[in-house]
Amino acid sequence: MAEEKIKHSPDTGSTILRDSYYRELIKRNFLRLALTYLAPLIILIVYFHFQYREFHEHSRHTHLQAIAEYQANTLDLFLRERIVNLRNLIDDPQFQAPPSKPAMQHYLERLQKSSDTFVDVGFFDSTGIQRGYAGHLDYLEDQDYSEESWFIDLKDDKSDFIITDIYLGFRQKPHFTIGINRIIEGQYIVLRATLDPEKFYEYIISHEKTKEVKISIVNQEGYYQIVTAHEGTPSGDSSIIPPRNQKIGIDKVVLGNNKIEYAYAWLLTADWAVIVEWVEQGIPLPVFGTQFGLTAFSFAIILLLLAIIIIRTKKIVEFQIERETTKAQFEHAAKLASVGELSAGVAHEINNPLAVISTEVGLIKDMMDPELGGSYELDDIVPHLISIDEEVFRCRDITRKLMSFVRKTEIKLMPHSVNVLIDEITDAFWKQEIAVSNIEIEKNYQDNIPEIVTDANQMKQIFLNILTNAFDAITPPGKVTITTSSDHEGHISIAFSDTGKGITPQEMDQIFMPFFTTKEVGKGTGLGLSVSYSIVRSLGGKITVESILGKGSVFTVVLPVR
């Protein structure tokens, strides 16, 4: 199942904030749909509209320019894909820093599955030393690249990647590299891969559908990056240096007695330009339709799509409102149901201080009754009054904790310690009941466990639901063990282990389904675990269950540290 993360939530207690939230939701959905469906169409329509105006005079130039643009977009897409390959590798939670030799070989194989243009891959520390390498040039491992221009530029640049020009480097063979940098655990690292320009050129040719043009790639200084053998060599001087003032264009250059027309297109991912030249006379593209008909048709399509987008946006927002309202009501109903199931324990919590108050009042009455012949001083009554005052405040704290849990509140994401939240929920609802029920709570907390950014009330509801089920499953005497821990991948785990009756395989398949319960009629709603599962998923976590029939169960909540 895909994990969902709630970043915004309407304020159920404020109409102004709620309306503002939904206006923003309408705006976001409209922009998203417009960018998805309308923006690409508008871009294409504008592009073809302006091309059509000069189509009759410059059909040959337009065709040449279209080839250059197509090749540039293709190369941009190719380079972006290679950048994404490296990003996916270095951002993988299982990525080793520094990596072992087998790990580097595995990374290279993974890259080469994506594209055979990858030659090798290297891992660099902040000093520029290549600490890990996989490829056919093992002597490059532990080489110092700190003075290499690409490493310096990558370290100084604000971008997280760099694509170099063709150069010789340590291997003394033309190649270019793509580097990605990251800060992992406070350490600056670089993952760099070498690409073969010959295979890169084969990639270009494989996308070329005509033999009427020849293609080369130059950098902004006019040096070939990729070129056929009979036209030049990589890093050699090019006779054509396209202007840098526009991304795509048509230009001319005179070489001796020859006037060469060419189209060029600058890439977005690297400071390279694709140059397309005619091999021989081509055939102009045919003229189609009329400009008026094309404009009218395009305008009608835009209006139709705009109407569809507006209708679709309203439907999406209506569904979102209904879903969030239903979810809030569902979670609140689960809170009330949980408190209802705890009513006996809560009553016991309040009855204890009431009994003390009753006793103290009786003692004061006896002290003041003349028939009993007692003599008293004001100082004798004060301790009893103090005791009554303490018990009153104790009742107030119990009801306050109960009401703060039950009432509807705005979701507030703040850093919290799960150890503290667990203590608050157990002290609020079970402290006295456990003392007399012969059920023990054992807490195995990790010291200095990382705080998580979450909503405290939602987390307490999760813990309350799980603990309620655990206590209901135990026939005294018994024990509930709560264990908290964290790992190196940015997650914390809270395990609730009980010595109850366990869960059957049939019940295990339905345990998180709404309204499923194994309790007697009137003693359970079947909402607790379902709501807990929903809340944990919305926070980006998961719940797992392990159980042995007749021995007990373990519910484990895993949450990300954010």
VOLOFI-251773 format. One record per residue (C-alpha): residue number from 1; x negated, y negated, z negated. Coordinates in steps of 0.2 Angstrom, whole numbers. Each point is the difference from the previous one (the first is absolute). Layout:
+-----+-------+-------+-------+
! num !     X !     Y !     Z !
+-----+-------+-------+-------+
! NUM !     X !     Y !     Z !
...
+-----+-------+-------+-------+
END
This chain:
+-----+-------+-------+-------+
! num !     X !     Y !     Z !
+-----+-------+-------+-------+
!   1 !     0 !     0 !     0 !
!   2 !    -6 !   -17 !     4 !
!   3 !    -3 !   -11 !   -15 !
!   4 !     9 !   -16 !    -1 !
!   5 !    -6 !   -16 !   -10 !
!   6 !    12 !   -13 !    -6 !
!   7 !    -8 !   -17 !     2 !
!   8 !    15 !   -11 !    -2 !
!   9 !    16 !     2 !   -10 !
!  10 !    15 !   -11 !    -2 !
!  11 !     3 !    -8 !   -16 !
!  12 !    17 !     8 !    -6 !
!  13 !     2 !   -14 !   -13 !
!  14 !    -1 !   -15 !    11 !
!  15 !    11 !    -4 !    15 !
!  16 !   -13 !   -13 !     7 !
!  17 !   -15 !    11 !    -1 !
!  18 !    11 !    14 !     8 !
!  19 !     6 !   -10 !    14 !
!  20 !   -18 !    -7 !     3 !
!  21 !    -6 !    18 !     0 !
!  22 !    13 !     6 !    13 !
!  23 !    -3 !   -16 !    11 !
!  24 !   -19 !     5 !     0 !
!  25 !     5 !    18 !     4 !
!  26 !    11 !    -6 !    15 !
!  27 !   -15 !   -11 !     7 !
!  28 !   -13 !    14 !    -2 !
!  29 !    11 !    13 !     9 !
!  30 !     5 !   -12 !    14 !
!  31 !   -19 !    -5 !     3 !
!  32 !    -5 !    19 !    -1 !
!  33 !    13 !     5 !    13 !
!  34 !    -3 !   -15 !    11 !
!  35 !   -19 !     3 !     0 !
!  36 !     3 !    19 !     3 !
!  37 !    13 !    -2 !    14 !
!  38 !     1 !   -18 !     6 !
!  39 !   -18 !    -6 !    -1 !
!  40 !    -8 !    13 !    12 !
!  41 !    14 !    -3 !    13 !
!  42 !    -2 !   -19 !    -1 !
!  43 !   -19 !     1 !     2 !
!  44 !     2 !    11 !    15 !
!  45 !    14 !   -11 !     8 !
!  46 !   -11 !   -16 !    -3 !
!  47 !   -15 !     9 !     8 !
!  48 !     9 !     6 !    15 !
!  49 !     9 !   -16 !     2 !
!  50 !   -16 !   -10 !     1 !
!  51 !    -8 !    13 !    11 !
!  52 !    14 !    -1 !    12 !
!  53 !    -2 !   -18 !     3 !
!  54 !   -17 !     2 !     8 !
!  55 !     3 !    18 !     7 !
!  56 !     1 !    -5 !    18 !
!  57 !   -16 !   -10 !     1 !
!  58 !   -10 !    10 !   -12 !
!  59 !     6 !    18 !     1 !
!  60 !   -17 !     7 !     2 !
!  61 !    -7 !   -10 !   -14 !
!  62 !    14 !     5 !   -11 !
!  63 !    -2 !    18 !     4 !
!  64 !   -19 !    -1 !    -4 !
!  65 !     4 !   -10 !   -16 !
!  66 !    13 !    13 !    -5 !
!  67 !   -13 !    14 !     1 !
!  68 !   -12 !   -10 !   -11 !
!  69 !    13 !    -3 !   -13 !
!  70 !     6 !    18 !     0 !
!  71 !   -18 !     6 !    -2 !
!  72 !    -3 !   -13 !   -14 !
!  73 !    15 !     6 !    -9 !
!  74 !    -4 !    18 !     3 !
!  75 !   -18 !    -3 !    -8 !
!  76 !     7 !   -10 !   -14 !
!  77 !    12 !    14 !    -4 !
!  78 !   -14 !    12 !     1 !
!  79 !   -11 !   -10 !   -11 !
!  80 !    14 !    -3 !   -13 !
!  81 !     3 !    19 !     0 !
!  82 !   -18 !     3 !    -4 !
!  83 !     0 !   -13 !   -14 !
!  84 !    16 !     8 !    -7 !
!  85 !    -9 !    17 !     1 !
!  86 !   -14 !    -7 !   -11 !
!  87 !    12 !    -9 !   -12 !
!  88 !    10 !    15 !    -2 !
!  89 !   -16 !     9 !    -4 !
!  90 !    -7 !   -12 !   -13 !
!  91 !    17 !    -4 !    -8 !
!  92 !     4 !    19 !    -2 !
!  93 !     2 !     3 !   -19 !
!  94 !   -12 !    15 !     2 !
!  95 !   -14 !   -10 !     8 !
!  96 !   -16 !     3 !    -9 !
!  97 !   -11 !   -15 !    -4 !
!  98 !   -14 !     4 !     3 !
!  99 !     5 !    15 !    10 !
! 100 !    -9 !    17 !     1 !
! 101 !    -8 !     7 !    16 !
! 102 !    14 !    12 !     3 !
! 103 !    13 !   -14 !    -3 !
! 104 !    -9 !   -11 !    13 !
! 105 !     1 !    14 !    12 !
! 106 !    18 !     3 !    -4 !
! 107 !     3 !   -19 !     3 !
! 108 !    -9 !     1 !    17 !
! 109 !    10 !    15 !     6 !
! 110 !    16 !    -9 !    -6 !
! 111 !    -5 !   -16 !    11 !
! 112 !    -5 !    11 !    15 !
! 113 !    17 !     8 !    -1 !
! 114 !     8 !   -17 !     2 !
! 115 !   -12 !    -5 !    15 !
! 116 !   -15 !     8 !     8 !
! 117 !    -8 !   -17 !     1 !
! 118 !    -6 !     1 !   -18 !
! 119 !   -19 !     5 !     0 !
! 120 !    -4 !     0 !   -19 !
! 121 !     5 !    -8 !   -16 !
! 122 !    -9 !    -8 !   -14 !
! 123 !     3 !    -6 !   -18 !
! 124 !    -9 !   -16 !    -7 !
! 125 !    -2 !    -7 !   -17 !
! 126 !    -1 !   -18 !    -4 !
! 127 !   -19 !    -1 !     3 !
! 128 !     2 !     6 !    18 !
! 129 !    -7 !    17 !    -2 !
! 130 !     9 !    14 !     9 !
! 131 !     3 !    12 !   -14 !
! 132 !    10 !    12 !    10 !
! 133 !     0 !     5 !    18 !
! 134 !     7 !    13 !    12 !
! 135 !    -5 !     2 !    18 !
! 136 !   -14 !     6 !    11 !
! 137 !   -14 !   -13 !    -7 !
! 138 !    -3 !     6 !   -17 !
! 139 !   -15 !   -11 !    -2 !
! 140 !    12 !   -15 !    -1 !
! 141 !     5 !     5 !   -18 !
! 142 !    -8 !   -11 !   -13 !
! 143 !    -4 !   -13 !    14 !
! 144 !     0 !   -18 !    -6 !
! 145 !    13 !   -10 !    10 !
! 146 !     0 !   -15 !   -11 !
! 147 !    -8 !   -11 !    13 !
! 148 !    11 !     6 !    14 !
! 149 !    11 !   -15 !     7 !
! 150 !    16 !    11 !     0 !
! 151 !    -3 !     4 !   -19 !
! 152 !    -3 !   -18 !    -4 !
! 153 !    15 !    -7 !    10 !
! 154 !    11 !    13 !    -8 !
! 155 !    -5 !    -4 !   -17 !
! 156 !     2 !   -19 !     3 !
! 157 !    16 !     1 !    10 !
! 158 !    17 !    -1 !    -8 !
! 159 !     6 !    14 !    11 !
! 160 !    -1 !    18 !    -6 !
! 161 !    -7 !     6 !    17 !
! 162 !   -12 !    -4 !    13 !
! 163 !    -3 !     6 !    18 !
! 164 !   -17 !    -2 !     6 !
! 165 !    -7 !    -3 !    18 !
! 166 !   -10 !    13 !     9 !
! 167 !   -17 !     2 !    -8 !
! 168 !   -14 !    12 !    -2 !
! 169 !    -3 !     0 !   -18 !
! 170 !   -10 !    14 !    -9 !
! 171 !     5 !    13 !    13 !
! 172 !    -7 !   -10 !    15 !
! 173 !    16 !     5 !    10 !
! 174 !    14 !   -12 !     5 !
! 175 !    15 !     1 !   -12 !
! 176 !    12 !   -10 !   -10 !
! 177 !     7 !     2 !   -17 !
! 178 !    15 !    -4 !   -10 !
! 179 !    -2 !    -3 !   -18 !
! 180 !    13 !    -1 !   -14 !
! 181 !    -4 !    -7 !   -18 !
! 182 !     9 !     2 !   -16 !
! 183 !    -2 !    -3 !   -19 !
! 184 !     2 !    16 !    -9 !
! 185 !    -2 !     0 !   -19 !
! 186 !    -9 !   -16 !     1 !
! 187 !   -13 !     6 !    13 !
! 188 !    -1 !    -7 !    17 !
! 189 !    -1 !    14 !    13 !
! 190 !     0 !     1 !    19 !
! 191 !     6 !    14 !    11 !
! 192 !    -7 !    -1 !    18 !
! 193 !     3 !    11 !    15 !
! 194 !   -10 !     0 !    17 !
! 195 !     9 !     1 !    16 !
! 196 !    -6 !     6 !    17 !
! 197 !     1 !   -14 !    13 !
! 198 !     0 !    13 !    14 !
! 199 !    15 !     9 !    -7 !
! 200 !     8 !   -17 !    -3 !
! 201 !    -2 !    -4 !    18 !
! 202 !     8 !    17 !     5 !
! 203 !    14 !    -5 !   -11 !
! 204 !     3 !   -16 !    10 !
! 205 !    -2 !     9 !    17 !
! 206 !    13 !    13 !    -6 !
! 207 !    13 !   -14 !    -2 !
! 208 !    -4 !    -8 !    17 !
! 209 !    13 !     5 !    13 !
! 210 !    -8 !    -8 !    15 !
! 211 !   -17 !     0 !     9 !
! 212 !     2 !   -17 !     7 !
! 213 !    -9 !    -9 !   -14 !
! 214 !   -16 !     2 !   -10 !
! 215 !     0 !    -3 !   -19 !
! 216 !   -14 !    -5 !   -12 !
! 217 !    -1 !    -8 !   -17 !
! 218 !   -11 !   -14 !    -6 !
! 219 !    -3 !    -9 !   -16 !
! 220 !     2 !   -19 !    -2 !
! 221 !   -19 !    -2 !     3 !
! 222 !     2 !     8 !    17 !
! 223 !    -8 !    17 !    -4 !
! 224 !     8 !    16 !     7 !
! 225 !     8 !    11 !   -13 !
! 226 !     7 !    13 !    11 !
! 227 !    -3 !     1 !    19 !
! 228 !    -3 !    13 !    13 !
! 229 !   -17 !     6 !     4 !
! 230 !    -1 !    -8 !    18 !
! 231 !     6 !   -17 !    -7 !
! 232 !   -12 !    -2 !   -15 !
! 233 !    -5 !     7 !   -16 !
! 234 !     6 !    -3 !   -18 !
! 235 !    -8 !   -15 !    -8 !
! 236 !    -5 !    -6 !    17 !
! 237 !     4 !   -17 !     7 !
! 238 !    17 !    -3 !     9 !
! 239 !     2 !   -11 !    14 !
! 240 !    17 !    -4 !    -6 !
! 241 !     3 !    -9 !   -17 !
! 242 !    19 !    -4 !    -2 !
! 243 !     6 !   -16 !    -8 !
! 244 !     4 !     1 !   -18 !
! 245 !    13 !   -13 !    -1 !
! 246 !    14 !    12 !     4 !
! 247 !     4 !    18 !    -3 !
! 248 !     5 !     5 !    18 !
! 249 !    -4 !    -8 !    16 !
! 250 !    -5 !     0 !    18 !
! 251 !   -17 !    -8 !     5 !
! 252 !   -13 !     0 !    14 !
! 253 !   -19 !     1 !     1 !
! 254 !   -11 !    -2 !    15 !
! 255 !   -15 !    12 !     2 !
! 256 !   -11 !    -4 !    15 !
! 257 !    12 !     0 !    14 !
! 258 !    14 !    10 !    -9 !
! 259 !    14 !    -8 !    -9 !
! 260 !     7 !    12 !   -13 !
! 261 !    17 !    -1 !    -7 !
! 262 !     3 !     8 !   -16 !
! 263 !    13 !     1 !   -15 !
! 264 !    -5 !     1 !   -18 !
! 265 !     8 !     3 !   -16 !
! 266 !    -8 !    -2 !   -17 !
! 267 !     3 !    13 !   -14 !
! 268 !     7 !    -4 !   -16 !
! 269 !   -10 !    13 !   -10 !
! 270 !   -17 !    -4 !     7 !
! 271 !    -9 !   -15 !     8 !
! 272 !     1 !     9 !    17 !
! 273 !     8 !    -4 !    16 !
! 274 !     7 !    13 !    13 !
! 275 !    -5 !    -6 !    18 !
! 276 !     9 !     7 !    15 !
! 277 !    -6 !    -3 !    17 !
! 278 !     7 !     5 !    17 !
! 279 !    -9 !    14 !     9 !
! 280 !     8 !    -4 !    16 !
! 281 !    15 !    -9 !     7 !
! 282 !    16 !     5 !    -9 !
! 283 !    18 !    -1 !     4 !
! 284 !    10 !   -13 !    -9 !
! 285 !    14 !     5 !   -11 !
! 286 !    18 !    -1 !     7 !
! 287 !    12 !   -14 !    -5 !
! 288 !    16 !     5 !    -8 !
! 289 !    16 !    -8 !    -5 !
! 290 !     3 !   -18 !    -2 !
! 291 !    -6 !   -11 !   -15 !
! 292 !    18 !    -6 !    -4 !
! 293 !     6 !    18 !    -1 !
! 294 !   -14 !     6 !   -11 !
! 295 !     2 !   -15 !   -12 !
! 296 !    19 !     3 !    -1 !
! 297 !    -2 !    18 !    -3 !
! 298 !   -13 !    -3 !   -13 !
! 299 !    10 !   -13 !    -9 !
! 300 !    15 !    12 !    -1 !
! 301 !   -11 !    14 !    -7 !
! 302 !    -6 !   -11 !   -13 !
! 303 !    17 !    -6 !    -5 !
! 304 !     6 !    18 !    -1 !
! 305 !   -15 !     5 !   -11 !
! 306 !     3 !   -15 !   -11 !
! 307 !    18 !     5 !    -3 !
! 308 !    -5 !    18 !    -4 !
! 309 !   -14 !    -6 !   -12 !
! 310 !    12 !   -12 !    -9 !
! 311 !    13 !    14 !    -2 !
! 312 !   -13 !    13 !    -5 !
! 313 !    -8 !   -12 !   -13 !
! 314 !    17 !    -3 !    -9 !
! 315 !     3 !    19 !     0 !
! 316 !   -17 !     3 !    -8 !
! 317 !     2 !   -13 !   -13 !
! 318 !    18 !     6 !    -5 !
! 319 !    -7 !    18 !    -1 !
! 320 !   -14 !    -6 !   -11 !
! 321 !    11 !   -10 !   -11 !
! 322 !    12 !    15 !    -2 !
! 323 !   -15 !    12 !    -4 !
! 324 !    -8 !   -11 !   -13 !
! 325 !    16 !    -4 !    -8 !
! 326 !     4 !    19 !    -1 !
! 327 !   -17 !     4 !    -6 !
! 328 !     1 !   -13 !   -14 !
! 329 !    17 !     6 !    -6 !
! 330 !    -6 !    18 !     1 !
! 331 !   -15 !    -3 !   -11 !
! 332 !    10 !   -10 !   -12 !
! 333 !    12 !    14 !    -1 !
! 334 !   -14 !    12 !    -4 !
! 335 !    -6 !   -12 !   -14 !
! 336 !    17 !     0 !    -8 !
! 337 !     1 !    19 !     2 !
! 338 !   -17 !     3 !    -8 !
! 339 !     5 !   -11 !   -15 !
! 340 !    16 !     9 !    -2 !
! 341 !    -9 !    16 !    -1 !
! 342 !   -11 !    -8 !   -13 !
! 343 !    15 !    -6 !   -10 !
! 344 !    -2 !    12 !   -15 !
! 345 !   -19 !    -5 !    -2 !
! 346 !     4 !   -18 !     1 !
! 347 !    14 !     2 !   -13 !
! 348 !   -12 !     9 !   -11 !
! 349 !   -13 !   -14 !     2 !
! 350 !    13 !   -13 !    -5 !
! 351 !     8 !    10 !   -14 !
! 352 !   -16 !     2 !   -10 !
! 353 !    -2 !   -19 !    -3 !
! 354 !    19 !    -2 !    -3 !
! 355 !    -2 !    14 !   -14 !
! 356 !   -14 !   -10 !    -8 !
! 357 !    10 !   -16 !     1 !
! 358 !    15 !     9 !    -8 !
! 359 !   -11 !     7 !   -14 !
! 360 !    -8 !   -17 !    -4 !
! 361 !    17 !    -9 !     0 !
! 362 !     7 !    14 !   -12 !
! 363 !   -15 !    -3 !   -12 !
! 364 !     2 !   -19 !     0 !
! 365 !    19 !     2 !    -4 !
! 366 !    -5 !    12 !   -14 !
! 367 !   -12 !   -12 !    -7 !
! 368 !    13 !   -14 !     0 !
! 369 !    14 !    10 !    -7 !
! 370 !     4 !    -6 !   -18 !
! 371 !     8 !    16 !    -4 !
! 372 !   -16 !     9 !     2 !
! 373 !    -8 !   -11 !   -13 !
! 374 !   -15 !    -3 !    11 !
! 375 !   -11 !   -15 !    -2 !
! 376 !    -9 !    -7 !    15 !
! 377 !   -11 !   -14 !     6 !
! 378 !     0 !    -8 !    17 !
! 379 !   -18 !     7 !     3 !
! 380 !     8 !    18 !    -2 !
! 381 !    12 !    -3 !    15 !
! 382 !   -13 !    -8 !    12 !
! 383 !    -8 !    17 !     4 !
! 384 !    16 !     8 !     5 !
! 385 !     5 !   -15 !    11 !
! 386 !   -17 !     1 !     8 !
! 387 !     3 !    18 !     4 !
! 388 !    18 !    -4 !     7 !
! 389 !    -8 !   -14 !    11 !
! 390 !   -13 !    13 !     7 !
! 391 !    13 !    13 !     4 !
! 392 !    11 !   -13 !     9 !
! 393 !   -15 !    -6 !    11 !
! 394 !    -3 !    19 !     3 !
! 395 !    18 !     2 !     7 !
! 396 !    -3 !   -16 !    10 !
! 397 !   -16 !     7 !     8 !
! 398 !     9 !    17 !     4 !
! 399 !    15 !    -9 !     9 !
! 400 !   -12 !   -12 !     9 !
! 401 !   -11 !    14 !     7 !
! 402 !    16 !     9 !     6 !
! 403 !     8 !   -16 !     8 !
! 404 !   -16 !    -5 !     8 !
! 405 !    -1 !    17 !     8 !
! 406 !    19 !     1 !     6 !
! 407 !     2 !   -18 !     6 !
! 408 !    -2 !    -4 !    18 !
! 409 !   -16 !   -10 !     3 !
! 410 !   -10 !    -7 !    14 !
! 411 !   -14 !    12 !     6 !
! 412 !   -17 !    -8 !    -6 !
! 413 !   -16 !     8 !     6 !
! 414 !   -13 !    -3 !   -13 !
! 415 !   -15 !    10 !    -6 !
! 416 !     4 !    12 !   -13 !
! 417 !    -8 !    14 !   -10 !
! 418 !    10 !    17 !     2 !
! 419 !    -6 !     5 !   -18 !
! 420 !     8 !   -16 !    -7 !
! 421 !    16 !     3 !    10 !
! 422 !     1 !    18 !    -6 !
! 423 !    -2 !    -5 !   -18 !
! 424 !    13 !   -13 !     1 !
! 425 !    13 !    12 !     7 !
! 426 !    -3 !    14 !   -12 !
! 427 !     0 !   -12 !   -15 !
! 428 !    16 !    -8 !     6 !
! 429 !    10 !    16 !     2 !
! 430 !    -8 !    15 !    -8 !
! 431 !   -11 !    -5 !   -15 !
! 432 !    13 !     4 !   -14 !
! 433 !     9 !    14 !    10 !
! 434 !   -17 !    10 !     3 !
! 435 !    -4 !    -2 !   -18 !
! 436 !    15 !    11 !    -5 !
! 437 !     2 !    11 !    16 !
! 438 !   -15 !    10 !    -2 !
! 439 !    -6 !    -5 !    17 !
! 440 !   -18 !    -7 !     1 !
! 441 !    -6 !   -13 !    12 !
! 442 !   -19 !     2 !     4 !
! 443 !    -8 !   -15 !     9 !
! 444 !   -17 !     3 !    10 !
! 445 !    -3 !   -17 !     7 !
! 446 !   -15 !    -5 !    10 !
! 447 !    -9 !   -14 !    -8 !
! 448 !    -2 !   -16 !    11 !
! 449 !    12 !     7 !    13 !
! 450 !     2 !   -12 !    14 !
! 451 !    15 !   -11 !     0 !
! 452 !    13 !     1 !    14 !
! 453 !    10 !   -14 !     8 !
! 454 !    18 !     6 !    -2 !
! 455 !    17 !    -5 !    -8 !
! 456 !     0 !     5 !   -19 !
! 457 !    18 !     4 !    -1 !
! 458 !     0 !    12 !    15 !
! 459 !   -15 !     9 !    -7 !
! 460 !     9 !     2 !   -17 !
! 461 !    15 !     7 !     9 !
! 462 !   -11 !    13 !     9 !
! 463 !    -8 !     5 !   -17 !
! 464 !    17 !     0 !    -9 !
! 465 !     8 !    11 !    13 !
! 466 !   -14 !    13 !     0 !
! 467 !    -2 !     0 !   -19 !
! 468 !    19 !     2 !    -2 !
! 469 !     0 !    15 !    11 !
! 470 !   -16 !     7 !   -10 !
! 471 !     9 !    -2 !   -17 !
! 472 !    16 !     8 !     7 !
! 473 !   -10 !    15 !     6 !
! 474 !    -8 !     4 !   -16 !
! 475 !     8 !    11 !   -14 !
! 476 !    -9 !    -6 !   -16 !
! 477 !   -13 !     2 !    -5 !
! 478 !    -9 !    -6 !    15 !
! 479 !   -13 !   -13 !     7 !
! 480 !     0 !   -13 !    14 !
! 481 !   -18 !    -4 !     6 !
! 482 !    -3 !   -17 !     9 !
! 483 !   -17 !    -1 !     9 !
! 484 !    -6 !   -15 !    10 !
! 485 !   -15 !    -1 !    11 !
! 486 !    -7 !    -8 !    16 !
! 487 !   -11 !     5 !    14 !
! 488 !   -13 !    -8 !    12 !
! 489 !    12 !    -2 !    14 !
! 490 !    11 !   -14 !    -9 !
! 491 !    13 !    10 !    -7 !
! 492 !     6 !     4 !   -18 !
! 493 !    10 !    15 !    -6 !
! 494 !    12 !     2 !   -14 !
! 495 !     4 !    18 !    -4 !
! 496 !    15 !     5 !   -11 !
! 497 !    -2 !    18 !    -6 !
! 498 !    14 !     8 !   -11 !
! 499 !     2 !    17 !    -8 !
! 500 !    18 !     2 !     6 !
! 501 !    10 !    13 !     9 !
! 502 !    -8 !    -4 !    17 !
! 503 !     8 !    -2 !    17 !
! 504 !     6 !    14 !    12 !
! 505 !    -6 !     0 !    18 !
! 506 !    18 !    -3 !     5 !
! 507 !     1 !   -16 !   -11 !
! 508 !   -17 !    -5 !     6 !
! 509 !     6 !    -3 !    17 !
! 510 !    14 !   -11 !    -5 !
! 511 !    -8 !    -9 !   -16 !
! 512 !    -1 !   -17 !     9 !
! 513 !    17 !     0 !     8 !
! 514 !    12 !   -13 !    -6 !
! 515 !    13 !     7 !   -12 !
! 516 !    -8 !    17 !    -2 !
! 517 !    -1 !     5 !   -18 !
! 518 !    -2 !    16 !   -10 !
! 519 !     7 !    -8 !   -16 !
! 520 !    18 !     4 !    -6 !
! 521 !    15 !   -11 !     7 !
! 522 !     0 !   -17 !    -9 !
! 523 !   -19 !     2 !    -6 !
! 524 !    -8 !    -6 !    16 !
! 525 !     3 !   -10 !    16 !
! 526 !   -14 !     8 !    11 !
! 527 !    -6 !   -18 !     4 !
! 528 !   -16 !    -1 !   -10 !
! 529 !   -13 !     9 !    10 !
! 530 !     8 !    -5 !    17 !
! 531 !    -2 !   -19 !    -5 !
! 532 !   -17 !     3 !    -7 !
! 533 !    -5 !     9 !    16 !
! 534 !     6 !   -15 !    10 !
! 535 !    -8 !   -13 !   -11 !
! 536 !   -17 !     9 !     0 !
! 537 !     1 !     1 !    19 !
! 538 !     4 !   -19 !     2 !
! 539 !   -16 !    -3 !   -11 !
! 540 !   -10 !    10 !    12 !
! 541 !    -2 !    15 !   -11 !
! 542 !     6 !    18 !    -1 !
! 543 !     7 !    12 !   -13 !
! 544 !    -5 !    19 !    -1 !
! 545 !     8 !    14 !   -10 !
! 546 !    -8 !    16 !    -7 !
! 547 !    10 !    12 !   -10 !
! 548 !    -1 !    17 !    -8 !
! 549 !    17 !     8 !    -5 !
! 550 !     1 !     2 !   -18 !
! 551 !   -17 !    -9 !    -3 !
! 552 !     3 !   -18 !     5 !
! 553 !    -2 !   -13 !    13 !
! 554 !   -12 !   -14 !     5 !
! 555 !     6 !   -16 !     9 !
! 556 !   -15 !   -10 !     7 !
! 557 !     3 !   -18 !     6 !
! 558 !   -14 !    -6 !    12 !
! 559 !    -1 !   -19 !     3 !
! 560 !   -12 !   -11 !    10 !
! 561 !   -10 !   -13 !   -10 !
! 562 !     4 !   -17 !     9 !
+-----+-------+-------+-------+
END
